Amino acid sequence: MGTIVCLLIFQAVSAQTDADAIMIPKNYFCSGIMYSYSSWKDYWEGTYKRNNLNLGTVSTRMYGIMGNYGISNKLNVLFSLPYITTKASAGTLKGMKGVQDLSLTVKYMPLEKEIGSGKLSVYGLGGISIPVTNYVVDFLPLAIGMQSKNAWIRGMIDYKVHSFFITASGIYTHRSNITIDRTSYYSTALHYTNEVKMPAMAGYNIRSGLRNKQWIAEVLVDNFTTLGGFDIRKNDMPFPGNKMIGTRAGINLKYTFTSIEGLEVTGGGNHIILGRNIGQGTTVNAGAFYIIDLTRKKKNKS
């Protein structure tokens, strides 16, 4: 009965994300809207794969806004804010909805060097996310988030030869403890407190494909793993402090219009191929973004 919420950290639908090797130029601003739909019927209860007729199919819809500003050609600042809705197709559990967490990321490219017939780029990223509403977390798998305050760092390397590229990165996320609306809970022992320790997370992302000024077409494999936690007990609901592991494979596409300067559209999909205490979700996504040259506006005013 695991949740897809953790994966939202890794799957922003946008023209530039914290897991790709794209930088927006200095004084450019990219902003847009994004949508994704995820659903699952089977899930992993620990390592045992099963379904639950009292849940049926659990679906999650995400509507979000995203922005990216180029402080310099090598330094970008990104933000995203999603609105989440959840639903179960069977049983009596009612889905939830609301604004989730605001994410802010700084993306820096300290090295860009010609090697052989291609170009090698190295990136360092850091970010935070904070809940912006007091949504209920102790209602998985229908909660819209985890309510923890997160801080993460990512290292990334990209190598591009003509239009072909391969990008690899690793991420570490620290998550603050959370409080739930009960005075005790059971993990592997009874805890007489409403505070839940949230284990840190680590993950990797590998993507490869074709990238030029007009098109990006890529395949990807990525993973997240909580560094601690415990399995869902037999026939029990999932819990925020569970150990969660997810590996997914997918594709992403981006097209930049030549007839409408600055307009980009994106789309893609992915599927969980291996997990622990999460749903085996399939996700489709789409987005539309517009890039504004703020330098041009400054010149026009002068």
C-alpha positions, 0 to 999 in steps of 0.5 A, a space after each residue: 500500500 506504499 505511496 508514490 509521494 517520495 518520487 515527486 522529489 525526482 520527477 518535476 516536469 519542466 524544461 530545466 530540472 535538478 536532474 538534467 544538464 540544462 542551464 538557462 542563460 544569464 537574465 533569462 527566466 523560464 516559467 510554466 505549468 506542469 501536470 502528471 498522473 500516477 496510478 497503481 494497483 499492485 504494491 510492495 508490502 515489504 518485499 512481498 508484492 500484492 494488491 488490496 481490494 479495499 483500495 482498488 487503484 490509487 491515483 495521484 494527480 499533480 498540477 504545478 508551477 515551476 520557474 527558473 532564473 539565470 543569475 549567470 550562465 553557470 548559476 541558476 535558481 529554480 522553484 516549484 510548487 505542486 497541488 496534489 489530489 489523491 483517490 482510491 477507486 474502491 473502499 471507504 477511504 477518501 482521497 485528499 487534496 491540497 498544495 504540497 511543498 515549495 521547493 527551491 534549488 540552486 544549480 551551479 556548473 563549475 566546470 565545462 571542458 572539451 574532451 575528445 570530440 565531446 564536452 564534459 560538464 560538472 554540476 553541483 546542486 543544493 535545495 530545500 523544500 518546506 510544506 506550505 499547508 498543514 496537510 495530514 501526513 498520517 494517512 498513507 497512501 492517500 496523504 499528499 506529502 510527508 510534511 518533513 522539511 527537506 534539504 538535499 545536495 546533488 552531484 552531476 556529470 554530463 558528457 555530450 558528443 554532437 547531439 548525443 548525451 549521457 548524464 549521471 547524478 547522485 542525490 542525498 536528502 536529509 528529512 526533518 522529523 515530523 509530528 502526527 495526530 496521535 500520541 503513540 504509534 508502533 514501528 518495530 516497537 511501541 513509541 509513546 510520542 507523536 514525533 516520527 523520525 524520518 530517515 534520510 534518502 539517497 538516490 541516483 539518476 542516469 539519463 541518455 539520448 539526443 539533445 539539441 536546440 529544438 529537441 530533447 529525447 531521452 530514456 532514464 533510470 533512477 532510484 530513491 532509497 530511504 536510509 533506514 525505516 521499517 517495513 509495512 506490517 502484514 495487512 497494515 497501512 503504510 506509515 511515514 517512517 517506513 523504509 521506501 525504495 523505488 526504481 523506475 524507468 521512463 522517457 522524456 521529450 521536449 520540443 522548442 518551437 521555432 515559430 513561437 520564440 520562447 515556447 517549449 512543451 514537454 511530455 513523458 512517462 515512467 514506470 516503477 520496475 522495482 520497489 519496497 513499501 511503495 506502489 508500482 506506479 505508472 506516471 504520465 506527464 506534460 508541461 508547457 513553458 515560456 522563456 523570457 529574455 529579461 536582458 532584451 526588456 532592459 535594453 528596450 527600456 534604456 
